[in-house]
Amino acid sequence: MNLKVRLALMNFLEFAVWGAYLTSMGRYLGNVGMSMDIGWFYSMQGIVSIFMPALMGIIADRWIQAQRLLGLCHLMAGAFMFLAALYGMTSEANSEFSVLFTLYSVSVGFYMPTLALSNSVAYNALTKAGMDTVKDFPPIRVFGTIGFIVSMWFVDLMGFQVNQNQFVVSGVLSVVLFLYTFTLPACPVVSGGEKKSVMEALGLKAFTLFKRKDMAIFFIFSMLLGVSLQITNGFANPFISSFAAMPEYADTFGVQHANILISLSQISETCCILLIPFFMKRFGIKNVMLIAMFAWVLRFGLFGMGNPGSGVWMFVLSMIVYGVAFDFFNISGSLYVDKSTDSSIRSSAQGLFMLMTNGIGATVGTLCAQAVINAYTTGKQVGDDFYTVGDWQTCWFIFAGYALIIGLSFALVFRPRKEHVEI
């Protein structure tokens, strides 16, 4: 089989594992009476991202080939997803937070490092084949987003959004990928003289960048904007589904198929990746980051103003805007870090960017969002299902206001070095 096809299939499975539950888990948790704890489940992804990818990276560098470790991590992640599903199936509405959260957390702890490991496997294989990673990897990576979308649609159409079967789907896909890793090209274990120090592997050397004012400000604002990253992943589905408690919206497409509606965000994300080179060249990092920040304002504000009936166009527009909000921030920010740092700490700097955004920022943001939502909403049973109902509009406007303040502050404070204004 062609190498690119093999790597595309790996990426498809890698992100399909995640797509099975990432956008629908909040709906399931609300259905078993854990609507006030959704933020903890989503924040765990950020918490384990602070240390697990780096630790697994050290293991892959020194002892276990990356493709083998990728498979082992997926085997463990899948096993604990199955256990979480089994517990959810046997306990149903009597599920205890401590048990389900522990099983889920261990699974996520093994899954999150695979995002980096799968990239390492792809980069190594393409390099050994004499291919250009900058040119050849993006089309391969797109299949990851496609896998995420397909998995979302499958869970939606099978009716798994409201139950633990979404965890079963994720577990099955993890085991399939575990088996598939035995067919992937071998990755070398780094020889003794080339090993990174633990400090380098954990990205700690990059903290010296805080001595530079422009980079210190950039990383701080990256963390502050990172607060927004997981809010809609965790709460968009419970929000849209909550309209089922209103008879006039109960039978609308958005309420019945929230995951399919939300998947427009991932479709937009795939398209917006292609716009980044043009925008970076034309407008520079500061303006591109500002576009992302104000796109988050629209993302949240449109949720606050829309509904699944006559206002569904606002939901659709919010999904389209997400591609700009997410890609222009994450990918453009990563490119800026790459161009603004010395080659000796470039990898560490990327690790620091991920730590500030997807680690600290996303964790704090999810927990704070949960506190806001708990203050303005409550659980309500309608028939056999539970919904999180209340003043969702105020919640979304609070999130939009926060993003607006961050955007305006960034515009006033951040001054990139002239040689890095355009990339």
SULHU-V639938 format. One record per residue. N is the residue number from 0. SS is DSSP state (helix for helix, strand for strand, loop for the rest). PSI is psi in whole degrees, 0 to 359 (999 if undefined). Layout:
N/SS/PSI, N/SS/PSI
This chain:
0/loop/142, 1/loop/138, 2/helix/317, 3/helix/322, 4/helix/318, 5/helix/317, 6/helix/326, 7/helix/319, 8/helix/321, 9/helix/314, 10/helix/322, 11/helix/311, 12/helix/320, 13/helix/313, 14/helix/339, 15/helix/325, 16/helix/316, 17/helix/318, 18/helix/339, 19/loop/331, 20/loop/345, 21/loop/317, 22/loop/349, 23/loop/349, 24/helix/323, 25/helix/323, 26/helix/316, 27/helix/316, 28/helix/320, 29/helix/326, 30/helix/338, 31/loop/21, 32/loop/21, 33/loop/31, 34/helix/332, 35/helix/357, 36/helix/6, 37/helix/319, 38/helix/326, 39/helix/320, 40/helix/317, 41/helix/328, 42/helix/333, 43/helix/329, 44/helix/320, 45/helix/320, 46/helix/311, 47/helix/336, 48/helix/343, 49/helix/326, 50/helix/330, 51/helix/315, 52/helix/320, 53/helix/318, 54/helix/316, 55/helix/328, 56/helix/320, 57/helix/316, 58/helix/317, 59/helix/325, 60/helix/323, 61/helix/325, 62/loop/318, 63/loop/132, 64/loop/141, 65/helix/319, 66/helix/328, 67/helix/316, 68/helix/323, 69/helix/314, 70/helix/316, 71/helix/320, 72/helix/319, 73/helix/325, 74/helix/315, 75/helix/317, 76/helix/317, 77/helix/319, 78/helix/316, 79/helix/335, 80/helix/320, 81/helix/319, 82/helix/320, 83/helix/319, 84/helix/318, 85/helix/317, 86/helix/316, 87/helix/323, 88/helix/321, 89/helix/329, 90/helix/334, 91/helix/234, 92/helix/349, 93/helix/14, 94/loop/137, 95/loop/137, 96/helix/313, 97/helix/319, 98/helix/308, 99/helix/318, 100/helix/320, 101/helix/312, 102/helix/316, 103/helix/317, 104/helix/318, 105/helix/318, 106/helix/312, 107/helix/325, 108/helix/325, 109/helix/332, 110/helix/314, 111/helix/321, 112/helix/338, 113/helix/340, 114/helix/318, 115/helix/320, 116/helix/321, 117/helix/324, 118/helix/318, 119/helix/317, 120/helix/315, 121/helix/313, 122/helix/317, 123/helix/315, 124/helix/317, 125/helix/319, 126/helix/315, 127/helix/331, 128/loop/1, 129/loop/23, 130/loop/164, 131/loop/112, 132/helix/325, 133/helix/322, 134/helix/321, 135/helix/337, 136/helix/317, 137/helix/315, 138/helix/331, 139/helix/316, 140/helix/330, 141/helix/327, 142/helix/340, 143/helix/314, 144/helix/322, 145/helix/317, 146/helix/319, 147/helix/315, 148/helix/315, 149/helix/318, 150/helix/317, 151/helix/313, 152/helix/319, 153/helix/312, 154/helix/320, 155/helix/306, 156/helix/335, 157/loop/355, 158/loop/25, 159/loop/359, 160/loop/329, 161/loop/1, 162/loop/182, 163/loop/355, 164/helix/339, 165/helix/328, 166/helix/325, 167/helix/315, 168/helix/314, 169/helix/317, 170/helix/317, 171/helix/315, 172/helix/323, 173/helix/317, 174/helix/321, 175/helix/317, 176/helix/323, 177/helix/312, 178/helix/323, 179/helix/331, 180/helix/340, 181/helix/346, 182/helix/355, 183/loop/154, 184/loop/144, 185/loop/142, 186/loop/136, 187/loop/147, 188/loop/133, 189/loop/135, 190/loop/160, 191/helix/320, 192/helix/347, 193/helix/3, 194/loop/141, 195/loop/149, 196/loop/161, 197/helix/322, 198/helix/318, 199/helix/316, 200/helix/325, 201/loop/357, 202/loop/17, 203/helix/333, 204/helix/332, 205/helix/344, 206/helix/345, 207/helix/342, 208/helix/339, 209/helix/349, 210/helix/338, 211/loop/124, 212/helix/315, 213/helix/320, 214/helix/325, 215/helix/314, 216/helix/318, 217/helix/313, 218/helix/323, 219/helix/315, 220/helix/330, 221/helix/319, 222/helix/316, 223/helix/322, 224/helix/332, 225/helix/339, 226/loop/328, 227/loop/344, 228/loop/317, 229/loop/1, 230/helix/311, 231/helix/333, 232/helix/320, 233/helix/326, 234/helix/352, 235/helix/317, 236/helix/311, 237/helix/324, 238/helix/307, 239/helix/319, 240/helix/335, 241/helix/340, 242/helix/347, 243/helix/339, 244/helix/351, 245/loop/117, 246/loop/324, 247/loop/343, 248/loop/351, 249/loop/325, 250/loop/10, 251/loop/157, 252/helix/316, 253/helix/318, 254/helix/316, 255/helix/331, 256/loop/59, 257/helix/321, 258/helix/320, 259/helix/319, 260/helix/315, 261/helix/331, 262/helix/342, 263/helix/333, 264/helix/315, 265/helix/325, 266/helix/317, 267/helix/320, 268/helix/318, 269/helix/318, 270/helix/321, 271/helix/337, 272/helix/323, 273/helix/340, 274/helix/343, 275/helix/312, 276/helix/317, 277/helix/312, 278/helix/323, 279/helix/318, 280/helix/320, 281/helix/322, 282/helix/343, 283/helix/165, 284/helix/318, 285/helix/312, 286/helix/324, 287/helix/318, 288/helix/323, 289/helix/320, 290/helix/317, 291/helix/317, 292/helix/317, 293/helix/339, 294/helix/325, 295/helix/324, 296/helix/314, 297/helix/319, 298/helix/309, 299/helix/318, 300/helix/321, 301/helix/326, 302/helix/319, 303/helix/329, 304/helix/341, 305/loop/176, 306/loop/165, 307/loop/356, 308/loop/249, 309/loop/339, 310/loop/17, 311/helix/336, 312/helix/331, 313/helix/323, 314/helix/315, 315/helix/316, 316/helix/322, 317/helix/321, 318/helix/319, 319/helix/319, 320/helix/331, 321/helix/322, 322/helix/319, 323/helix/314, 324/helix/316, 325/helix/306, 326/helix/316, 327/helix/334, 328/helix/304, 329/helix/309, 330/helix/317, 331/helix/320, 332/helix/319, 333/helix/319, 334/helix/319, 335/helix/317, 336/helix/318, 337/helix/319, 338/helix/343, 339/helix/0, 340/loop/155, 341/loop/148, 342/helix/333, 343/helix/337, 344/helix/18, 345/helix/315, 346/helix/319, 347/helix/323, 348/helix/322, 349/helix/321, 350/helix/321, 351/helix/320, 352/helix/316, 353/helix/322, 354/helix/316, 355/helix/324, 356/helix/293, 357/helix/343, 358/helix/278, 359/helix/309, 360/helix/308, 361/helix/324, 362/helix/309, 363/helix/318, 364/helix/318, 365/helix/317, 366/helix/321, 367/helix/319, 368/helix/320, 369/helix/319, 370/helix/318, 371/helix/313, 372/helix/321, 373/helix/329, 374/helix/333, 375/helix/354, 376/strand/172, 377/strand/163, 378/strand/144, 379/strand/132, 380/strand/130, 381/strand/107, 382/loop/235, 383/loop/355, 384/strand/154, 385/strand/142, 386/strand/151, 387/strand/106, 388/strand/161, 389/strand/208, 390/loop/69, 391/helix/327, 392/helix/316, 393/helix/321, 394/helix/311, 395/helix/324, 396/helix/328, 397/helix/315, 398/helix/320, 399/helix/319, 400/helix/320, 401/helix/312, 402/helix/324, 403/helix/317, 404/helix/317, 405/helix/317, 406/helix/314, 407/helix/319, 408/helix/318, 409/helix/319, 410/helix/324, 411/helix/327, 412/helix/320, 413/loop/128, 414/loop/96, 415/loop/153, 416/loop/143, 417/helix/322, 418/helix/350, 419/helix/7, 420/loop/318, 421/loop/138, 422/loop/999
